[in-house]
Amino acid sequence: MTRAAAPGDWALRLADDRAQLDRGGYGERVADVLRDRITEGTFPPGMRLSEEALREALGVSRNTLREAFRLLSHEGLLTHEFNRGVFVRELTAEDVRDLYAIRRILEGAAVRGVRSAPEGALERVREAVESAEEAAARGAWVEVGTANMRFHQAVAGLAGSRRVSETVRRLLAELRLVFLVMSAPQQFHEPYLRTNREIYELLAAGDAKAADKALAVYLDAAERQLLDAFERAPDVA
């Protein structure tokens, strides 16, 4: 379902972003801002992004904004429909299967190589776990979802590869589009809090084999849960 952009709903949210862009509103920087706002739910799947309203809110040129749109379209977050405009992409069940397939490869390899992780990488995994637990204690389930994304980004960081981290960042941004349409964020995220803690503790103990197994079970369960949601609500796809 297409959602029309309502500038009053999000213009204030972009005020701080505009201050950051005053240092130079390049397309990549604007893309970073819009990516963050998409993955946190400010711009939900199916929403049409008004070029004029965004240019005014961010104080950037048409060419800069269009370059940001192009970058995010390449990442799979936006789609351009002829004579209709630019929309936040709505993923399909097949997209979910593909995203989880590549996540198993990249995150699994990072976990198995934990013994050679760069300094500070494991600490970032712990920080993400604790951030999610703290948000859950406050009942802030959208924040739990954000912290969960940071957990998986930190897991990818164990590989010590800029390309792996960048690829996983883009995969998670795409996947967040699916999470945003889940009707019960607590029901979806709560079971994984304990699993995230378990995976971290196994990694901290140096038990890469057990951590890899726990991650595989985790990803299988999350994929199955999302695909079940698509089957129950086929209009989501």
C-alpha positions in Angstrom: 0.0 0.0 0.0 1.4 3.4 -1.0 1.7 6.0 1.7 1.8 9.7 0.9 4.5 11.7 2.5 3.3 14.1 5.2 6.1 16.7 5.8 4.8 17.7 9.2 5.3 14.2 10.5 9.0 14.0 9.8 10.4 17.5 9.1 11.3 18.1 12.7 13.1 14.8 12.8 15.4 16.0 10.0 16.2 19.3 11.7 19.4 17.9 13.4 20.3 16.1 10.2 20.2 19.4 8.3 22.7 20.9 10.8 25.1 18.1 10.0 24.6 18.6 6.3 25.6 22.3 6.6 29.2 21.1 6.5 28.6 20.0 2.9 25.5 18.3 1.5 27.1 15.7 -0.7 25.0 12.9 -2.1 26.6 10.3 0.1 26.0 12.2 3.3 22.3 12.8 2.4 22.0 9.1 1.6 23.4 8.3 5.0 20.7 10.5 6.6 17.9 9.1 4.6 19.1 5.5 5.1 19.1 6.0 8.9 15.6 7.5 8.8 14.3 4.7 6.6 15.7 1.9 8.8 14.3 3.5 12.0 10.8 3.8 10.5 10.5 7.5 9.9 9.9 6.7 6.2 8.0 3.4 6.2 7.9 0.9 3.3 5.6 2.0 0.6 5.9 5.7 1.4 6.4 8.2 -1.4 9.3 10.5 -0.8 8.5 14.1 -1.8 11.6 15.6 -3.5 10.4 19.1 -2.8 9.7 18.6 0.8 12.9 16.7 1.5 15.0 19.4 -0.3 13.4 22.0 1.9 13.8 20.0 5.1 17.4 19.2 4.5 18.5 22.4 2.6 20.1 20.5 -0.3 20.0 20.9 -4.0 17.9 18.9 -6.4 21.0 17.2 -7.9 22.3 16.3 -4.4 19.0 14.7 -3.4 18.7 12.8 -6.6 22.2 11.5 -6.2 21.2 10.2 -2.7 18.1 8.7 -4.2 20.2 6.9 -6.8 22.6 5.5 -4.2 19.7 4.2 -2.0 18.0 2.7 -5.0 21.2 0.9 -5.8 21.2 -0.5 -2.2 17.6 -1.7 -2.6 16.0 0.7 -0.2 14.2 2.9 -2.7 12.4 2.3 -6.0 11.6 4.8 -8.7 8.2 4.4 -10.4 7.9 6.2 -13.7 5.5 9.3 -13.5 4.8 8.5 -9.9 8.0 9.3 -8.0 10.4 7.7 -5.5 9.1 5.2 -2.9 10.6 3.3 0.0 10.8 -0.2 -1.2 8.5 -3.0 0.0 10.3 -6.3 0.1 8.9 -9.7 -0.8 9.2 -13.2 0.7 11.8 -14.0 -1.9 13.9 -11.0 -0.8 13.8 -12.3 2.8 15.1 -15.7 1.7 17.9 -14.1 -0.3 18.9 -11.8 2.5 19.1 -14.6 5.0 21.1 -16.7 2.6 23.9 -14.1 2.4 23.7 -13.3 6.1 24.4 -16.9 6.9 27.5 -16.8 4.8 28.9 -13.5 6.1 27.9 -13.5 9.7 28.7 -17.2 10.1 32.2 -16.7 8.7 32.8 -13.8 11.0 31.8 -15.8 14.1 34.0 -18.8 13.1 36.9 -16.4 12.8 36.4 -14.8 16.2 39.9 -15.7 17.4 41.4 -13.3 14.9 38.9 -10.5 15.4 40.3 -7.0 15.6 40.8 -5.3 18.9 37.5 -3.9 20.3 35.3 -5.9 18.0 34.0 -8.3 20.6 33.3 -5.3 22.9 31.0 -3.8 20.4 29.0 -7.1 20.3 28.7 -6.9 24.1 27.6 -3.2 24.0 24.9 -4.0 21.4 23.6 -6.8 23.6 23.4 -4.6 26.7 21.8 -1.8 24.7 19.0 -4.1 23.6 18.5 -5.5 27.1 18.2 -1.9 28.5 15.7 -0.9 25.9 13.6 -4.0 26.5 13.6 -3.2 30.2 12.0 0.1 29.3 9.5 -1.5 26.9 11.1 0.4 24.0 10.8 -2.4 21.4 11.6 -0.3 18.3 14.9 0.6 20.1 15.4 -3.1 20.8 15.1 -3.7 17.0 17.7 -1.0 16.3 20.0 -2.5 18.9 19.5 -5.9 17.4 20.7 -4.5 14.1 23.8 -3.1 15.8 24.4 -6.6 17.3 24.5 -8.2 13.9 26.6 -5.4 12.5 29.0 -5.9 15.3 29.1 -9.7 14.7 30.0 -8.9 11.1 32.7 -6.6 12.4 34.5 -9.6 13.9 35.7 -10.4 10.4 37.8 -7.3 10.4 36.9 -6.6 6.8 35.6 -3.3 5.7 33.8 -4.9 2.7 32.1 -7.5 4.9 30.9 -4.8 7.3 29.7 -2.5 4.5 27.8 -5.4 2.8 26.2 -6.5 6.0 25.2 -2.8 6.8 23.3 -2.7 3.5 21.7 -6.1 4.0 20.5 -5.1 7.5 19.1 -1.8 6.2 17.1 -3.8 3.6 16.0 -6.3 6.2 14.8 -3.5 8.5 12.2 -2.7 5.9 10.6 -6.1 6.6 10.8 -5.6 10.4 9.0 -2.3 10.1 5.8 -4.0 8.8 5.7 -6.6 11.7 2.6 -5.8 13.7 4.0 -6.9 17.1 7.6 -5.8 17.5 7.9 -7.1 21.1 6.7 -10.6 20.0 9.2 -10.6 17.2 12.3 -9.2 19.0 11.9 -10.5 22.6 12.9 -14.1 22.0 16.2 -13.1 20.5 17.4 -11.1 23.4 18.5 -14.2 25.2 20.0 -15.7 22.1 22.1 -12.6 21.4 23.4 -12.8 25.0 24.1 -16.5 24.5 26.0 -15.9 21.3 28.1 -13.1 22.9 29.0 -15.2 25.9 30.1 -18.1 23.6 32.2 -15.7 21.6 33.7 -14.2 24.7 34.6 -17.7 25.9 36.3 -18.4 22.5 33.8 -21.2 21.6 33.4 -20.3 18.0 31.9 -23.6 17.0 29.0 -23.3 19.5 28.5 -19.6 18.7 28.3 -20.5 15.0 25.7 -23.2 15.7 23.7 -20.8 17.9 23.8 -18.1 15.2 22.6 -20.6 12.6 19.6 -21.7 14.7 18.9 -18.0 15.4 18.9 -17.0 11.7 16.8 -20.1 10.7 14.1 -19.1 13.3 14.1 -15.4 12.4 13.7 -16.2 8.7 10.9 -18.7 9.3 9.1 -16.1 11.5 9.3 -13.4 8.8 8.2 -15.8 6.1 5.2 -16.9 8.2 4.2 -13.3 8.5 4.2 -12.9 4.7 2.0 -16.0 4.4 -0.5 -14.6 6.9 -0.6 -11.2 5.2 0.2 -11.7 1.5 -0.6 -8.1 0.8 2.6 -7.2 2.6 4.6 -8.6 -0.3 
